[in-house]
Amino acid sequence: MARLVRLHVPAKRYLAGVEPGRPLSPQSALTLREQGGPTDGAEVRAFIADPDAAAAVVLRRADDAGKVVGLDAGVMEDRRPVLELVAAGALAAAGAHRTG
């Protein structure tokens, strides 16, 4: 997961390079310029050569799709059961890793 987080900006730059005119939130458009702008040919080839590129693009698209002005996403408490399950799974996996 950390690898996909590291690829979040490169995925944004890649998508901006291969899909010119792709809508971005105002903040993403601003940071894109600060992050080097859309990728070009060599950068596109380097990005797609990364074994995690496809997953990073899926995550980036999901992130962009989640930026809906005025969307009522509820409150964090609504997600508590899912967060607790994820946390419990991570703790169990960490424990199994230490003992295995």
C-alpha positions, 0 to 999 in steps of 0.5 A, a space after each residue: 500500500 505504501 508503494 501505491 501512495 508513493 505512486 499517487 503523484 506520478 499516476 496523476 502526472 501520467 494520467 494528465 499526460 496521456 489524457 489531456 483535458 482530463 478534469 481535475 479538482 482546482 487543488 489537483 490542477 494547482 499541485 499538478 503544475 507544482 509537481 512537474 506537470 503532465 508527463 511526456 513520452 519518456 516519463 510515460 514509458 518509465 511510469 508504465 514500466 513500473 509493476 505497480 503502475 496499473 494499480 496506482 492508476 486505479 487508486 488515482 482514478 478512485 481518488 479523483 472520482 471521490 472529489 465531488 463538491 457538495 457530496 455528503 460523505 457522512 461522518 467517520 463514525 459511519 465507517 467505524 465497523 469497517 475500520 475496526 475490521 481492517 485494523 484487526 486484520 492488520 494486527 492479526 497479520 502483524 502478529 502472524 508475521 512475528 510468530 511465523 
